[in-house]
């Protein structure tokens, strides 16, 4: 293992910052980085989820840290996801715009304002 750096608070803030920035967190990489067990990193995830549940004014508890890799053998990459999002992601919006533009179902004058609102 590498030299231990920072405190538990530093580790949690580092993980939180990475998750908020949309990065995928590897259990093994962060465990090595901070010279702790993978269970410690999972406990940090739980602390972050509790924090988000307590401080999300609109809908408490709607964020979760999920494994983005399907394989059970692989420990995976973890990312922060909106558990019950009623809103589309930026990628989903761009996909809808592309489909809308490719369909040619609307005239350019009709499509323009819709695309403007979506983007």
LINJO-V902305 format. One line per field, one symbol per residue. psi: psi as a letter, one per 30 degrees, with the letter a starting at -180 (. if undefined). burial: # if it has 16 or more other ideal C-beta (glycine too) atoms within 10 Angstrom, else .. A space follows every 50 residues. Layout:
# LINJO-V902305
psi: ???
burial: ???
This chain:
# LINJO-V902305
psi: llkkklleeeeeeeeeeeeegglkkkeeeeeeeghlleeeeeeeeeeeee eeefgjeejkggkljlkgkfkfekfakklkljehkgklleeeeeeeeeee effgfllefeeeeeeeee.
burial: ..........##.###.##.....###..##.##.#...##..##..##. .#..........###.#.......##.###.................... ..........#........
